[in-house]
Amino acid sequence: MGERVLVIGAGIGGLFTALALAPTGRDIVVLERDPPPPGKDPELAFSDWNRRGVGHLRHSHAFLARLRTVLRREHPALLAELTRAGCRELGFERMLTDLHKARYAPRPEDRDFVVLTSRRTTLELTIRRYVETYPNVRIASETFVRKLLIQHDPEGLRVAGVSVADAAGGRDVIGDVVIDAGGRTASGVEQLVEAGAAIAEVAEPSGILYFTRHYRLRDGLTEPARNTRAPSTGDLGYLKFGVFPADNGWFSITLATPELEMELRKAAVDPERFDAVCRTIPGLVPWLEAAEPASKVFGMGDLALRWRSFVRDETPAVLGYFAVGDNLIRTNPLYGRGCSFAAVEAYLLRDALVASDDPGERLLAYEAAVERELRPFYLAMRDQDRSAIRRARMALTPGARPSLKGRLMKSFLEDGVNIAVRSDPDLLREALRGFHMLEHPTAWLKRPDNLAKVLYYWARGRRRNAAAYPPKPGPERTALMRAVGLSPEADLLPGRR
């Protein structure tokens, strides 16, 4: 076709955009502000790769089944390369409780419920090396995109390329299509709005902060066996935690605190306090005992949700420009869907570019596909974040009690949905389809047979369902705060102490 495509950013969004478009034969130039990886060694990439443009580079990462399915279908050789680099595939069997195992019979579909997990640097290094094998893809490192080249054509605003700064100085780079995968700090949309583009945006806080520390297994030791009585992931209400097995003997632990928990979030940045918090949680202790800390604590804030729309009243806001990844949609990293969103967007964009040469039709098709494929997951995560913010505020308000409706909904979820999914392997499969973005997130619960099973377990009551309840994953807030030398009263809401 002869089109020249400029991709801003060589993070996950930019790399998957190149992966999606490279087989179409287009001339693809990826413009990356940061230097290239320091060689081919994953250990060197983790320790030395300077990626100022990716603030969450050294946080926990995982690819959901939706993304892994894309790799298996479109780039099986890359999937094999990721495995050779040490990336892990965590399958369906790891999700089974003791109750499941008593009734479990494997099915072919179980092979689809796989999480691909690794350090982000290893994932990105391997994908980048694979992308660079395409003769029609070139990654220009240490090339900073200063601004978009915006034209006011009779058809509307058009992006004709970008102005960059690199080792040779400043220059303009012309392209037929500009795809902005520059991440959450990208400025292209702001430039377009200033030029008059009718780009709509909705945003709100996720209400949490994220803290990650990496560890490496000691020589001769292996990962602890999965223990359903002391889980390595969980939600204490005032603190969420999780272990992320990674590549080559590494793993990370992530703690997520509500923004309102000022004392706890300040303490989590300190490595000794971080580990002290982890040691109060039974499911994390075996991991700490088998490993040595291998990094500082990486914090991440400003975790806002955002949805951008480039179409208003069936009219494209701009021609020749498309946003991918966090530049288009931002979600709470707690749900692990950011990379999957970016990959899905890249292939939806490929389909739109292949289907039509008309820039307006392309944007309309892309926007409609993103709305159809991703909006339900975005709204589900937004609603969960809003609920978590309300619970965090209530937990810090002495004497506060949820409404009758709130208590009823809490019981339905905890004593109905969760217990049914922990008891019935078929319901676990159904729920995982939504979790892994293989179908609408709530479709499974709307099926009459599934809902009937959930209502059956809910009606049985806590005594008859006792074996299905998960163990208490960690201490109450007051006990944990005191155990790590913090005041439980420090963050009670003003006027309520």
Phi, psi and omega per residue, in radians:
M1 nan -0.498 3.054
G2 1.486 0.065 3.131
E3 -1.228 2.518 3.024
R4 -1.848 2.151 -3.085
V5 -1.960 2.183 3.044
L6 -1.760 2.183 3.112
V7 -1.956 2.109 3.130
I8 -1.565 1.987 3.088
G9 1.786 2.301 3.100
A10 -1.966 0.617 2.976
G11 -1.434 -2.808 -3.107
I12 -1.064 -0.761 -3.141
G13 -1.088 -0.808 -3.141
G14 -1.172 -0.709 -3.138
L15 -1.163 -0.712 3.107
F16 -1.223 -0.522 3.031
T17 -1.111 -0.758 3.082
A18 -1.114 -0.713 3.098
L19 -1.055 -0.710 -3.114
A20 -1.214 -0.676 -3.011
L21 -1.612 -0.407 -3.073
A22 -0.973 -0.777 -3.134
P23 -1.162 -0.208 3.116
T24 -1.424 -0.128 3.073
G25 1.532 0.021 3.136
R26 -1.197 2.716 3.061
D27 -1.457 2.003 -2.998
I28 -2.053 2.191 3.073
V29 -2.077 2.079 3.126
V30 -1.747 2.107 -3.074
L31 -1.784 1.953 -3.025
E32 -2.097 2.212 -3.073
R33 -1.227 -0.524 -3.029
D34 -1.596 2.863 3.123
P35 -1.220 2.850 3.102
P36 -1.229 2.916 3.104
P37 -1.107 2.578 -3.120
P38 -1.421 1.232 -3.132
G39 1.674 -2.880 -3.026
K40 -1.888 0.014 -3.069
D41 -1.481 2.117 3.115
P42 -1.004 -0.578 -3.136
E43 -1.173 -0.709 3.107
L44 -1.185 -0.655 3.106
A45 -1.069 -0.724 -3.130
F46 -1.187 -0.702 -3.038
S47 -1.433 -0.592 -2.920
D48 -2.106 -0.212 -3.051
W49 -1.230 2.068 -3.129
N50 -1.558 1.890 -3.115
R51 -2.196 1.259 -3.134
R52 -1.056 -0.467 -3.106
G53 -1.375 -0.097 -3.137
V54 -2.169 1.565 -3.063
G55 -1.129 -0.409 -3.099
H56 -1.831 0.409 -3.072
L57 -1.013 -0.665 -3.056
R58 -1.888 0.575 2.951
H59 -1.775 2.936 -3.119
S60 -1.121 2.450 -3.139
H61 -2.406 2.629 3.050
A62 -2.683 2.578 3.054
F63 -1.809 2.119 3.116
L64 -1.262 2.995 -3.075
A65 -1.058 -0.568 3.124
R66 -1.038 -0.767 3.141
L67 -1.241 -0.760 3.120
R68 -1.062 -0.636 3.102
T69 -1.105 -0.672 3.071
V70 -1.057 -0.803 3.132
L71 -1.093 -0.781 -3.107
R72 -1.091 -0.645 -3.117
R73 -1.399 -0.777 -2.985
E74 -1.644 -0.603 -3.035
H75 -2.468 1.164 -3.136
P76 -1.049 -0.537 3.115
A77 -1.148 -0.630 3.084
L78 -1.172 -0.720 3.109
L79 -1.034 -0.696 3.088
A80 -1.149 -0.676 3.105
E81 -1.113 -0.703 3.117
L82 -1.103 -0.699 3.100
T83 -1.121 -0.750 3.132
R84 -1.133 -0.518 3.120
A85 -1.323 -0.118 3.093
G86 1.879 -0.019 3.124
C87 -1.087 2.527 -2.993
R88 -1.841 2.533 3.009
E89 -1.953 2.041 -3.123
L90 -1.804 1.992 -2.977
G91 -1.645 -3.077 -3.056
F92 -1.046 -0.641 -3.064
E93 -1.044 -0.504 3.135
R94 -1.183 -0.279 -3.105
M95 -1.563 -0.163 -2.999
L96 -1.352 2.339 2.990
T97 -1.508 3.037 3.083
D98 -1.068 -0.646 3.098
L99 -1.134 -0.715 3.083
H100 -1.028 -0.822 -3.021
K101 -1.060 -0.534 3.132
A102 -1.201 -0.373 -3.081
R103 -2.089 0.039 -2.959
Y104 -1.377 2.319 2.972
A105 -2.276 2.097 -3.071
P106 -1.010 2.567 3.054
R107 -2.269 2.675 3.128
P108 -0.980 -0.606 -3.093
E109 -1.159 -0.339 -3.133
D110 -1.073 -0.449 3.137
R111 -1.192 -0.252 -3.141
D112 -1.476 -0.357 -3.063
F113 -1.536 1.256 -3.041
V114 -2.184 2.327 3.013
V115 -1.773 2.250 3.060
L116 -1.704 2.113 -3.016
T117 -2.318 2.588 -3.069
S118 -3.063 2.952 2.902
R119 -1.101 2.485 -3.123
R120 -1.027 -0.653 -3.121
T121 -1.106 -0.655 3.114
T122 -1.204 -0.742 3.085
L123 -1.020 -0.890 -3.050
E124 -1.180 -0.704 3.114
L125 -1.051 -0.797 -3.093
T126 -1.197 -0.753 3.130
I127 -1.134 -0.727 -3.128
R128 -1.084 -0.809 3.129
R129 -1.048 -0.657 3.114
Y130 -1.188 -0.781 3.128
V131 -1.016 -0.689 -3.083
E132 -1.214 -0.159 3.077
T133 -1.353 -0.263 3.105
Y134 -1.328 2.236 -3.109
P135 -1.193 -0.355 -3.111
N136 -1.703 0.221 3.098
V137 -2.106 2.291 3.063
R138 -2.285 2.245 3.080
I139 -1.769 2.039 3.124
A140 -1.703 1.732 -3.118
S141 -1.368 2.827 3.135
E142 0.892 0.742 3.111
T143 -2.151 1.843 -3.036
F144 -1.617 2.167 3.107
V145 -1.430 1.966 -3.093
R146 -1.445 -0.702 -3.119
K147 -2.834 2.816 3.030
L148 -1.446 2.596 3.014
L149 -1.619 1.776 -3.006
I150 -1.832 2.257 3.099
Q151 -1.978 2.562 3.041
H152 -1.778 1.561 -3.140
D153 -1.561 2.878 3.072
P154 -1.002 -0.559 -3.135
E155 -1.362 -0.223 -3.110
G156 2.311 -2.984 3.112
L157 -1.154 2.418 3.118
R158 -2.370 2.405 3.033
V159 -1.712 2.088 -3.057
A160 -1.821 -0.031 -3.122
G161 2.761 -2.784 -3.110
V162 -2.476 2.733 2.987
S163 -1.800 2.263 -3.050
V164 -2.182 2.815 2.978
A165 -2.153 2.241 3.110
D166 -2.502 -2.889 -3.082
A167 -1.080 -0.443 -3.122
A168 -1.513 -0.072 -3.117
G169 1.958 -2.631 3.132
G170 -1.746 2.517 3.121
R171 -2.818 2.865 3.059
D172 -1.767 2.462 3.092
V173 -2.102 2.088 -3.075
I174 -1.636 2.432 3.105
G175 -2.547 2.672 3.080
D176 -1.316 -0.551 3.135
V177 -2.380 2.383 3.048
V178 -2.049 2.142 3.132
I179 -1.990 2.048 -3.027
D180 -1.700 1.778 3.056
A181 -1.973 0.672 -3.047
G182 -1.367 0.005 3.065
G183 1.531 -2.981 -3.003
R184 -1.255 -0.270 3.116
T185 -1.750 0.110 3.140
A186 -1.081 2.519 -3.062
S187 -1.885 0.037 -3.067
G188 -1.049 -0.740 -3.110
V189 -1.120 -0.726 3.107
E190 -1.064 -0.685 3.092
Q191 -1.102 -0.714 -3.137
L192 -1.169 -0.732 3.112
V193 -1.095 -0.727 3.112
E194 -1.092 -0.541 3.127
A195 -1.429 -0.087 3.068
G196 1.950 0.101 -3.135
A197 -1.245 2.348 -3.119
A198 -1.519 1.263 -3.129
I199 -1.732 2.138 -3.133
A200 -1.615 2.565 3.137
E201 -2.543 2.326 2.985
V202 -2.089 2.419 -3.090
A203 -2.612 2.629 3.053
E204 -2.801 2.741 -3.100
P205 -1.253 2.643 3.052
S206 -1.471 -0.358 3.060
G207 1.522 0.141 -3.131
I208 -2.311 2.887 2.934
L209 -2.168 2.727 -2.911
Y210 -2.155 2.329 3.123
F211 -2.359 2.276 -3.074
T212 -2.301 2.418 2.997
R213 -2.306 2.466 -3.126
H214 -1.754 2.603 -3.131
Y215 -2.385 2.752 3.082
R216 -2.262 2.310 -3.128
L217 -1.037 2.440 3.075
R218 -1.181 2.671 -3.137
D219 -0.956 2.294 3.091
G220 1.496 -0.114 -3.127
L221 -1.818 2.646 3.116
T222 -2.036 2.966 3.122
E223 -1.093 2.522 3.068
P224 -1.051 2.552 3.071
A225 -1.143 2.587 3.116
R226 -1.120 2.302 -3.081
N227 -2.146 1.865 -3.110
T228 -1.247 -0.254 3.109
R229 -1.557 -0.261 3.073
A230 -2.422 1.422 -2.996
P231 -1.197 2.600 3.121
S232 -1.626 0.052 2.970
T233 -2.351 2.582 3.139
G234 3.127 3.044 -3.115
D235 -2.298 1.992 3.121
L236 -1.609 0.069 -3.083
G237 1.572 -1.014 3.112
Y238 -1.614 -0.073 -3.100
L239 -2.778 2.255 3.015
K240 -1.875 2.542 -3.089
F241 -2.498 2.742 3.099
G242 -2.915 2.505 3.000
V243 -1.705 2.328 3.114
F244 -2.045 1.718 3.044
P245 -1.003 2.455 -3.078
A246 -2.247 -2.747 -3.047
D247 -1.613 2.678 2.906
N248 0.925 0.778 3.065
G249 1.443 0.158 3.131
W250 -1.776 2.718 2.902
F251 -2.669 2.875 3.092
S252 -2.250 2.694 2.998
I253 -2.059 2.283 3.104
T254 -2.038 2.323 3.008
L255 -1.988 2.378 3.106
A256 -2.173 2.181 -3.104
T257 -2.033 2.555 2.996
P258 -1.061 2.587 3.117
E259 -1.030 -0.485 -3.103
L260 -1.249 -0.360 -3.101
E261 -1.460 1.306 -3.031
M262 -1.098 -0.818 -3.094
E263 -1.124 -0.761 -3.109
L264 -1.178 -0.712 -3.128
R265 -1.213 -0.588 3.068
K266 -1.187 -0.677 -3.127
A267 -1.198 -0.572 -3.051
A268 -1.140 -0.368 -3.140
V269 -1.261 -0.470 -3.117
D270 -1.397 2.186 -3.078
P271 -0.990 -0.737 -3.122
E272 -1.161 -0.722 3.116
R273 -1.198 -0.662 3.102
F274 -0.988 -0.881 -3.140
D275 -1.155 -0.601 3.118
A276 -1.106 -0.740 3.069
V277 -1.044 -0.807 -3.121
C278 -1.055 -0.621 -3.098
R279 -1.247 -0.256 3.052
T280 -1.413 -0.146 -3.078
I281 -1.854 1.951 -3.009
P282 -0.944 -0.666 -3.087
G283 -1.241 -0.288 3.127
L284 -1.626 -0.373 -3.056
V285 -1.032 -0.821 -3.138
P286 -1.050 -0.563 3.119
W287 -1.205 -0.756 3.121
L288 -1.122 -0.653 -3.112
E289 -1.236 -0.398 -3.110
A290 -1.621 -0.003 -2.963
A291 -2.464 2.991 3.027
E292 -2.084 2.481 3.062
P293 -1.038 2.422 -3.088
A294 -2.255 0.227 3.101
S295 -2.799 2.954 2.947
K296 -1.325 -3.087 3.035
V297 -1.600 2.185 3.110
F298 -1.732 2.135 3.110
G299 -1.772 2.667 3.105
M300 -2.520 2.167 3.109
G301 -2.144 -2.835 -3.101
D302 0.916 0.798 -3.088
L303 -1.576 1.198 -3.137
A304 -1.484 2.630 2.965
L305 -1.559 2.547 -3.128
R306 -2.683 2.411 3.047
W307 -2.315 2.158 3.124
R308 -1.928 2.519 3.114
S309 -2.221 2.301 -3.095
F310 -1.887 0.265 3.115
V311 -2.291 2.311 3.064
R312 -2.301 2.185 3.136
D313 0.920 0.794 3.108
E314 1.115 0.302 3.132
T315 -2.015 2.170 3.108
P316 -1.117 2.404 3.122
A317 -1.343 -0.450 -3.081
V318 -2.738 2.635 3.131
L319 -1.958 2.512 3.074
G320 1.401 0.111 -3.093
Y321 -2.289 2.344 3.127
F322 -2.406 2.437 3.104
A323 -1.789 2.481 -3.136
V324 -2.384 2.624 3.067
G325 1.272 -2.564 -3.083
D326 -1.120 -0.305 3.076
N327 -1.261 -0.326 3.104
L328 -1.812 -0.927 -3.095
I329 -2.349 2.271 3.032
R330 -2.017 2.407 3.111
T331 -2.332 2.927 3.090
N332 -1.163 2.139 -3.119
P333 -1.124 -0.220 3.125
L334 -0.980 -0.554 -3.065
Y335 -1.547 -0.117 3.037
G336 1.170 0.478 -3.046
R337 -1.877 -0.019 -3.073
G338 -1.063 -0.840 -3.141
C339 -1.136 -0.699 3.132
S340 -1.141 -0.718 3.060
F341 -0.992 -0.823 -3.097
A342 -1.076 -0.747 -3.134
A343 -1.138 -0.769 3.125
V344 -1.074 -0.781 3.121
E345 -1.028 -0.736 -3.114
A346 -1.037 -0.745 -3.110
Y347 -1.365 -0.537 3.005
L348 -1.120 -0.674 3.107
L349 -1.174 -0.722 3.073
R350 -0.963 -0.812 -3.121
D351 -1.069 -0.696 3.140
A352 -1.168 -0.703 -3.134
L353 -1.210 -0.627 -3.129
V354 -1.284 -0.597 -3.033
A355 -1.283 -0.431 -3.043
S356 -2.634 2.598 3.024
D357 -1.621 -0.215 -3.069
D358 -1.378 2.131 -3.065
P359 -1.097 -0.612 3.111
G360 -1.194 -0.780 3.110
E361 -1.092 -0.632 3.123
R362 -1.068 -0.822 -3.112
L363 -1.170 -0.714 3.119
L364 -1.060 -0.742 -3.132
A365 -1.177 -0.742 -3.133
Y366 -1.115 -0.821 -3.114
E367 -1.087 -0.741 3.140
A368 -1.123 -0.688 -3.135
A369 -1.183 -0.733 3.107
V370 -1.097 -0.751 3.115
E371 -1.038 -0.776 -3.105
R372 -1.208 -0.767 -2.990
E373 -1.482 -0.547 -2.967
L374 -2.037 -0.430 -3.082
R375 -0.979 -0.737 -3.136
P376 -1.038 -0.666 3.139
F377 -1.237 -0.678 3.101
Y378 -1.055 -0.821 -3.103
L379 -1.149 -0.667 3.120
A380 -1.115 -0.743 3.119
M381 -1.188 -0.678 3.113
R382 -1.048 -0.773 -3.114
D383 -1.157 -0.650 3.095
Q384 -1.148 -0.683 3.103
D385 -1.127 -0.751 3.121
R386 -1.060 -0.729 3.124
S387 -1.124 -0.708 3.136
A388 -1.140 -0.646 3.101
I389 -1.108 -0.741 3.118
R390 -1.117 -0.726 -3.141
R391 -1.151 -0.688 3.137
A392 -1.122 -0.713 3.126
R393 -1.148 -0.714 -3.134
M394 -1.144 -0.660 -3.123
A395 -1.124 -0.450 3.142
L396 -1.714 0.160 3.128
T397 -1.985 1.753 -3.113
P398 -0.962 2.325 3.103
G399 1.469 -0.110 -3.120
A400 -1.237 2.473 3.104
R401 -2.347 2.467 3.102
P402 -1.199 2.781 3.109
S403 -1.227 2.939 3.099
L404 -1.020 -0.735 3.119
K405 -1.091 -0.730 3.129
G406 -1.113 -0.732 3.128
R407 -1.153 -0.654 3.133
L408 -1.169 -0.753 3.135
M409 -1.156 -0.688 3.105
K410 -1.074 -0.744 3.119
S411 -1.142 -0.723 3.141
F412 -1.062 -0.746 -3.112
L413 -1.265 -0.836 -3.030
E414 -1.398 -0.671 -3.066
D415 -1.725 -0.196 3.124
G416 -1.951 -1.257 -3.051
V417 -1.065 -0.942 -3.065
N418 -1.079 -0.724 -3.115
I419 -1.201 -0.707 3.117
A420 -1.093 -0.759 -3.131
V421 -1.185 -0.598 3.127
R422 -1.341 -0.198 -3.080
S423 -1.820 -0.619 -2.970
D424 -1.969 2.006 -3.127
P425 -1.086 -0.520 3.101
D426 -1.189 -0.690 3.082
L427 -1.181 -0.613 3.059
L428 -1.038 -0.788 3.092
R429 -1.028 -0.783 -3.119
E430 -1.054 -0.807 -3.116
A431 -1.155 -0.644 -3.104
L432 -1.177 -0.461 3.083
R433 -1.053 -0.695 3.095
G434 -1.288 -0.732 3.138
F435 -1.028 -0.734 -3.087
H436 -1.511 0.148 3.082
M437 1.145 0.494 3.097
L438 -1.545 -0.207 3.008
E439 -2.794 3.052 3.131
H440 -0.871 2.392 -2.990
P441 -1.073 -0.474 -3.122
T442 -1.951 0.138 -3.084
A443 -1.051 -0.678 -3.061
W444 -1.089 -0.647 -3.072
L445 -1.359 -0.282 3.124
K446 -1.522 -0.146 3.095
R447 -1.308 2.243 -3.036
P448 -0.938 -0.734 -3.111
D449 -1.128 -0.713 -3.135
N450 -1.192 -0.770 3.133
L451 -1.088 -0.655 3.126
A452 -1.106 -0.694 3.102
K453 -1.113 -0.755 3.135
V454 -1.076 -0.790 3.139
L455 -1.116 -0.591 3.097
Y456 -1.096 -0.836 3.138
Y457 -1.158 -0.643 3.131
W458 -1.107 -0.725 -3.100
A459 -1.239 -0.426 3.139
R460 -1.105 -0.522 3.111
G461 1.540 2.851 -3.028
R462 -1.136 -0.630 -3.088
R463 -1.146 -0.812 -3.114
R464 -1.285 -0.389 3.126
N465 -1.698 0.186 -2.955
A466 -0.932 -0.647 -3.083
A467 -1.200 -0.320 -3.074
A468 -1.572 -0.242 -3.099
Y469 -1.272 2.347 3.097
P470 -1.217 2.700 3.085
P471 -1.183 2.785 3.064
K472 -1.113 2.088 -2.980
P473 -1.322 -0.277 -3.097
G474 -3.051 -3.106 -3.048
P475 -1.302 2.848 2.977
E476 -1.164 2.832 -3.050
R477 -0.994 -0.839 -3.085
T478 -1.040 -0.754 -3.116
A479 -1.151 -0.734 -3.138
L480 -1.159 -0.786 -3.117
M481 -1.030 -0.769 -3.132
R482 -1.201 -0.609 -3.120
A483 -1.129 -0.498 -3.123
V484 -1.860 0.246 3.031
G485 1.403 0.491 3.124
L486 -1.977 2.736 -3.140
S487 -1.547 2.121 3.119
P488 -1.121 -0.384 -3.082
E489 -1.556 -0.134 -2.968
A490 -1.039 -0.612 -3.008
D491 -1.945 0.280 3.051
L492 -1.080 2.503 -3.026
L493 -1.097 2.533 -3.077
P494 -0.957 2.373 3.081
G495 1.413 -0.024 -3.102
R496 -1.983 0.062 -3.059
R497 -1.279 nan nan
